[in-house]
């Protein structure tokens, strides 16, 4: 039985903020395949293409037949819990600060024996368990032994919370509240238990639809934020930066057309100014404070979410300049991820297909409802994944892109 | 029972000059220094000149960026045979087997076998992340740092499966400590009571403080040469009747409840022409106590799973019914890196050549020494054994 998460006590302002530490983060190249799958929320192991033997730990050649073709394959993780231990002493700073820490040895039904973090709802050995993969605080793939069947409050396990970015009891900044997506995000994040939501508004003198309703909720504060204006970003960061736990950057400018169908660069420039430079300004101003509070107790700073677009993977010519601005944002967010990793702040990139809003009016369904997008972002925070492709279009484009990016490029240009 | 000199698979090649460089908890000297000290002591003990050593077998983790070849120039050695064995608790057995064959085949005349490592305040912690690829990828990220969690799993599984209690493992540890009290180089100098063992600081359940070895700096060594040479030098010698090594045995076992010794024990005793009942003392590789029990089972002293019953029936001090780790083992002497792989072997040589520094086992004719180690993430990869005999046995 996992006790539900309690509201943390008020922080003693005299005490020094705990500095972020990370679990050991080095892995071989082969082992990073496990991390790559965990970033998408998948538990994968290498399976030999010749003899089907499952490999663990990850490696360069099949332990059974020396075959070189090892294919990362989704695993169900079912297995036998052989033994558990509670670690009381560790040389590692991260774990030392979080003792005691429980570990498991599991024999997977698929063959290998693994060492995994132990979820506290697992029964004592011997028992059936289910092993999954998560990204730990260092952003690296690790295995977790879960109870075979789900139990209530699973996400509140103390050790699992070190690997996830649950919004409950946390304070969230959503950078643009004027769009249906922004407002759906506010509602979803509050429903997930956030204590406080700041909602950015670039033009405070304008009243946008839904703004009145937003302002009625005592947990919601509408704040001026124009991501194209460096002073605006700096000012807001100065006011609230030290209290923000999660940043969700959904500010965007989205116009249709590619190159030839428009004259001049002004529209393209405004897309870049919000979608790319806006991210840069926000990251410069809010990033450092987020990093400094990344180990600040139960409601620590924990995640940065970028609402990108599946068009960032491969240019959609009908929305050609928008695609390019999202591609720029994707590259920059990879840089942000590398810079946030030493503090253990998760950078989550969301790649929706066309959202059911005014700028995708001309596109045929399926289109992603703002509520569905918001829900997928809250799930991503709860699961601690890094890359999210919500909706059918995004999933299909991802599959095509992974199989052969060049073919997708041509398919989109037809 | 057996009489007369038994045949050795290594012919007329023998081991002599058991040497220990005193252990210290921390040292600012390098592994090269401890190697040099061991070599110098071997020369002093044997009366040989440095240029008469024509083979070197070195077990060491901390020579980097050097290996044994760099050591030859460092120490001014010219050899025609060389081996570097960074394989921890297996180093001694494997070094012994290599050196015996080298001399037997005529590739070398006198081989110095040395296990040496240093230890600074930060050494152990710094070494953990780079111990092996699988350790780095599959256990180090999980927080126990080192093999404590891996052996906690084994100990817990063994206890649950075979009914062993903490007192069973404690009995071995307490007896080894008593054996250590007379050994001048042991870092632990106070007796250990069962109560202290059972109530010691928990490390990773069910493992407590006195189940864990203490990393330290030091060296062990011996010489391998022909029997004729040993007699010419007037050196007491022991014979190695047989020896075995095995790597990555039983990979299909879900958890390590047996080691590679099971595959080799029949031939080990057959080659030596003796039975388990003939063994007078056993040096187990005692990192951790559960492995000592598994070694006793796997070497035929009792059936698999009967270890607890065996422990309850016997006493393990040097004057007991079944002497184990006669100088205290790593648990009471200390673990000086790869030197720990030589510790039992050097002590076994002392016992059967009557050159004891501590308390002798009465009438020690046959000594069994075990090697084990190189834990990746869930099991130790190496299993080795050697049966030594008194020169007249």
Interface residues (C-beta under 8 A of the other chain):
Chain A: X23 X24 X25 X26 X27 X28 X30 X31 X56 X57 X58 X63 X80 X82 X83 X84 X85 X86 X87 X88 X89 X90 X91 X92 X94 X95 X101 X103 X105 X107 X113 X114 X115 X116 X117 X125 X126 X136 X138 X140 X142
Chain B: X124 X125 X128 X129 X133 X134 X136 X137 X138 X139 X140 X141 X142 X143 X144 X145 X146 X148 X149 X150 X152 X153 X154 X156 X157 X160 X201 X202 X203 X204 X205 X206 X207 X251 X254 X255 X376 X377 X378
